[in-house]
Amino acid sequence: MAEYLASIFGTEKDKVNCSFFFKIGACVHGDRCSRIHNKPSFSQTLLLRNLYINPQNSAKSADGSHLANVSDEEMQEHYDNFFEDVFVECDDKYGQVEEMNVCDNLGDHLVGNVYVKFRKEEDAEKAVEDLNNRWFGGRPIYAELTPVTDFREACCRQYETGECTRSGFCNFMHLKPISRPLRKELYGRGSGLGGGSELGPMHARTGEQGDLKDEIMRERGGNQGGRGGWGGGGGGGGGRRNRSRSRDRRRRSRSRSKGRSGRY
């Protein structure tokens, strides 16, 4: 019996434990779920709940007019900057990041969720303890360990082939992709970068997000004039300058590609 229960743990056949929570670290029913949500005491993966605010899902205007002058390239740049800020902060301060994913779902239990998988379990534990005392974008961070370690099981396969009929309200992860230059840069950083810097409170965006166009222009201007950076800890300035330079390189690369092909 024990072997059978172990074999069905976290699957649809398990009538005691919630299979959705086991696979994606979240459940559409929340605390009202009839099955048990087993939160791990140790894991490689950290969940930052509802951290990413997608401007396209913002309720600033019902007709989307607040994005009328924002191009797809600028929208991607806005997301890339968010992804880079969180990835580099976690990798530099807590330990080597193996994988990071951001949900593009619309359901309350998944919207804006950020999953950071570290190489070591102790790095994820350290990150949870620290990040729950920090802020990002003028909002408190809610961090917890999650049972998700295999994102292939957590992702919607129909979404990857463009066939998901539930759109953003699917109960499996719809992962928002980053640009290829950024992926190459971040995942080519190498090992041994973790735990080296003492950065201040995480608040890459001060206050509310404001106008996306203005925010992108501030970032292009060297992360000054209201963006706030990473706060007053020692060693943070160099990281911001390095990130600004890397973004400049990616913009120049995109401009050259656009000039050759006539499109982004």
C-alpha positions as CSV (number, residue, x, y, z in Angstrom):
1,M,0.0,0.0,0.0
2,A,2.8,2.4,0.9
3,E,4.5,1.8,-2.5
4,Y,1.2,2.5,-4.3
5,L,0.5,5.7,-2.4
6,A,4.1,6.9,-3.2
7,S,3.6,6.1,-6.9
8,I,0.4,8.2,-7.2
9,F,1.6,11.1,-5.0
10,G,0.9,14.4,-6.8
11,T,-0.9,12.8,-9.7
12,E,-4.6,13.0,-10.7
13,K,-5.1,9.6,-9.0
14,D,-4.1,11.1,-5.7
15,K,-7.3,11.9,-3.9
16,V,-5.6,13.4,-0.8
17,N,-2.9,15.7,-2.2
18,C,-3.6,18.5,-4.8
19,S,-1.9,17.5,-8.1
20,F,-2.1,21.1,-9.4
21,F,-0.3,22.5,-6.4
22,F,2.3,19.8,-6.7
23,K,2.9,20.6,-10.4
24,I,2.7,24.4,-10.5
25,G,3.0,25.6,-6.9
26,A,-0.5,27.2,-7.1
27,C,-4.1,26.1,-7.2
28,V,-7.1,27.9,-8.6
29,H,-9.2,27.0,-5.5
30,G,-6.6,28.4,-3.1
31,D,-7.3,27.6,0.6
32,R,-10.8,26.3,-0.4
33,C,-9.3,23.3,-2.2
34,S,-10.6,20.0,-0.9
35,R,-7.1,18.4,-1.2
36,I,-4.0,19.1,0.7
37,H,-1.4,21.7,-0.5
38,N,1.9,20.3,0.7
39,K,4.3,23.2,1.0
40,P,7.9,21.9,1.0
41,S,10.3,22.7,3.8
42,F,13.2,22.6,1.3
43,S,13.4,23.0,-2.4
44,Q,15.6,24.4,-5.2
45,T,12.8,26.6,-6.5
46,L,11.5,29.9,-5.1
47,L,8.1,31.3,-6.0
48,L,7.6,35.1,-6.0
49,R,3.8,35.6,-6.1
50,N,2.3,38.1,-8.5
51,L,5.6,40.0,-8.9
52,Y,5.5,40.9,-12.6
53,I,2.9,43.5,-13.7
54,N,2.3,43.2,-17.4
55,P,1.4,46.6,-18.8
56,Q,-0.9,44.9,-21.4
57,N,-3.0,43.6,-18.5
58,S,-3.2,46.9,-16.7
59,A,-6.6,48.4,-16.0
60,K,-5.4,52.0,-16.6
61,S,-7.7,52.2,-19.6
62,A,-10.3,49.6,-20.6
63,D,-9.6,50.1,-24.3
64,G,-5.8,49.8,-24.1
65,S,-5.2,53.5,-25.1
66,H,-2.5,53.8,-22.5
67,L,-0.4,51.6,-24.8
68,A,-1.3,53.3,-28.1
69,N,2.2,54.7,-28.6
70,V,4.2,51.7,-27.3
71,S,5.6,49.3,-29.9
72,D,6.0,45.6,-29.5
73,E,9.8,46.1,-29.3
74,E,9.4,48.6,-26.4
75,M,7.0,46.2,-24.6
76,Q,9.6,43.4,-25.0
77,E,12.3,45.7,-23.7
78,H,10.2,46.6,-20.6
79,Y,9.8,42.8,-19.8
80,D,13.4,42.1,-20.5
81,N,14.5,44.8,-18.1
82,F,12.3,43.3,-15.4
83,F,13.5,39.8,-16.0
84,E,17.2,40.9,-16.0
85,D,16.7,42.9,-12.7
86,V,15.3,39.9,-10.9
87,F,17.6,37.3,-12.4
88,V,20.8,39.2,-11.7
89,E,19.7,40.2,-8.2
90,C,19.0,36.6,-7.2
91,D,22.1,35.2,-8.9
92,D,24.4,37.8,-7.4
93,K,23.0,37.9,-3.9
94,Y,21.8,34.4,-3.1
95,G,23.4,31.9,-5.4
96,Q,23.6,30.5,-8.9
97,V,20.3,30.5,-10.8
98,E,19.7,27.5,-13.0
99,E,16.4,28.6,-14.4
100,M,13.9,31.5,-14.1
101,N,10.4,31.6,-15.5
102,V,7.5,34.2,-15.5
103,C,3.9,33.3,-16.0
104,D,1.9,35.1,-18.6
105,N,-1.4,33.7,-17.2
106,L,-4.4,35.8,-16.2
107,G,-5.8,33.7,-13.4
108,D,-5.3,35.2,-9.9
109,H,-3.4,32.2,-8.7
110,L,-0.8,32.4,-11.5
111,V,-0.8,36.0,-12.8
112,G,2.7,37.5,-12.6
113,N,4.2,34.6,-10.7
114,V,8.0,34.3,-11.0
115,Y,9.7,31.0,-10.4
116,V,13.5,31.1,-9.7
117,K,15.2,27.7,-9.6
118,F,18.6,27.8,-7.8
119,R,21.4,25.3,-8.1
120,K,21.4,24.7,-4.3
121,E,18.5,24.3,-2.0
122,E,20.2,26.3,0.7
123,D,20.4,29.3,-1.7
124,A,16.6,29.2,-2.3
125,E,16.0,29.0,1.5
126,K,18.3,32.0,2.0
127,A,16.5,33.9,-0.7
128,V,13.0,33.3,0.8
129,E,14.1,34.5,4.2
130,D,15.6,37.7,2.8
131,L,13.1,38.6,0.1
132,N,10.1,38.5,2.4
133,N,11.6,41.6,4.1
134,R,12.0,43.5,0.8
135,W,10.0,45.5,-1.7
136,F,9.9,45.6,-5.5
137,G,8.1,48.3,-7.5
138,G,6.7,49.9,-4.4
139,R,5.0,46.6,-3.4
140,P,6.1,44.0,-0.7
141,I,7.5,40.7,-2.0
142,Y,5.8,37.5,-1.1
143,A,8.3,34.7,-1.5
144,E,8.0,31.0,-0.6
145,L,9.5,27.6,-1.5
146,T,7.6,25.7,-4.1
147,P,7.5,22.0,-5.1
148,V,8.0,22.9,-8.8
149,T,11.3,21.6,-10.1
150,D,10.4,20.2,-13.5
151,F,8.8,23.0,-15.6
152,R,8.0,20.7,-18.4
153,E,5.3,19.1,-16.3
154,A,4.1,22.5,-15.2
155,C,3.7,24.1,-18.6
156,C,0.8,24.0,-21.0
157,R,1.8,21.9,-24.0
158,Q,-1.1,23.3,-26.1
159,Y,0.1,26.9,-25.4
160,E,3.6,26.1,-26.7
161,T,2.0,25.0,-30.0
162,G,-0.4,27.8,-30.1
163,E,-3.4,25.6,-29.6
164,C,-4.6,26.3,-26.0
165,T,-8.3,27.3,-26.0
166,R,-8.3,28.6,-22.5
167,S,-6.0,31.5,-23.3
168,G,-4.6,33.2,-20.2
169,F,-7.0,31.4,-17.9
170,C,-5.4,28.0,-18.4
171,N,-4.5,26.3,-15.1
172,F,-1.1,25.3,-16.4
173,M,1.8,27.7,-16.9
174,H,2.0,29.9,-20.0
175,L,5.6,31.1,-19.8
176,K,6.5,34.6,-21.1
177,P,9.7,34.4,-23.3
178,I,12.6,36.8,-23.0
179,S,14.6,38.0,-26.0
180,R,17.3,35.7,-27.4
181,P,20.2,38.2,-26.7
182,L,19.2,38.4,-23.1
183,R,18.8,34.7,-22.7
184,K,22.3,34.2,-24.1
185,E,23.7,36.8,-21.8
186,L,22.1,35.7,-18.6
187,Y,22.5,32.0,-18.9
188,G,26.1,32.4,-20.2
189,R,27.1,34.3,-17.0
190,G,28.9,31.2,-15.7
191,S,29.0,29.8,-12.2
192,G,30.3,31.1,-8.9
193,L,28.5,34.5,-9.1
194,G,26.2,33.9,-6.2
195,G,26.5,35.5,-2.8
196,G,29.1,38.1,-3.7
197,S,27.4,41.5,-3.4
198,E,25.6,43.3,-0.6
199,L,22.7,45.1,-2.2
200,G,20.1,47.3,-0.7
201,P,16.3,46.8,-0.6
202,M,14.9,45.4,-3.8
203,H,12.8,48.2,-5.3
204,A,13.6,48.4,-9.0
205,R,10.4,50.5,-9.6
206,T,9.5,53.1,-7.0
207,G,5.8,53.7,-6.5
208,E,3.4,52.6,-9.2
209,Q,4.6,51.7,-12.7
210,G,3.4,55.0,-14.2
211,D,3.5,55.6,-18.0
212,L,5.3,52.8,-19.8
213,K,6.8,55.1,-22.4
214,D,8.3,57.4,-19.7
215,E,9.6,54.4,-17.8
216,I,11.4,53.0,-20.8
217,M,12.9,56.4,-21.5
218,R,14.2,56.7,-18.0
219,E,15.8,53.3,-18.3
220,R,17.5,54.3,-21.6
221,G,18.8,57.4,-19.8
222,G,20.9,55.4,-17.5
223,N,18.4,54.3,-14.8
224,Q,18.1,57.8,-13.4
225,G,15.3,60.2,-12.7
226,G,12.8,58.3,-10.6
227,R,13.5,54.7,-11.3
228,G,15.3,54.2,-7.9
229,G,17.7,51.4,-8.8
230,W,18.3,48.7,-6.1
231,G,18.7,51.0,-3.1
232,G,21.4,52.1,-0.7
233,G,23.5,49.0,-0.1
234,G,27.1,48.9,-0.9
235,G,28.1,47.4,-4.3
236,G,24.7,48.1,-5.9
237,G,25.9,50.9,-8.2
238,G,28.3,48.8,-10.2
239,G,25.6,46.2,-10.9
240,R,23.2,48.9,-12.2
241,R,25.9,50.3,-14.5
242,N,26.7,46.9,-15.9
243,R,23.1,46.2,-16.5
244,S,22.6,49.5,-18.3
245,R,25.6,48.8,-20.5
246,S,24.3,45.3,-21.3
247,R,21.0,46.7,-22.3
248,D,22.7,49.3,-24.6
249,R,24.5,46.4,-26.3
250,R,21.2,44.5,-26.9
251,R,19.5,47.6,-28.3
252,R,22.4,48.2,-30.7
253,S,22.2,44.5,-31.7
254,R,18.4,44.8,-32.3
255,S,18.9,48.0,-34.3
256,R,21.5,46.3,-36.6
257,S,19.2,43.3,-37.1
258,K,16.3,45.5,-37.9
259,G,18.3,47.4,-40.4
260,R,19.3,44.2,-42.2
261,S,15.9,42.6,-42.3
262,G,13.5,45.5,-42.2
263,R,11.8,44.1,-39.1
264,Y,12.5,43.3,-35.5
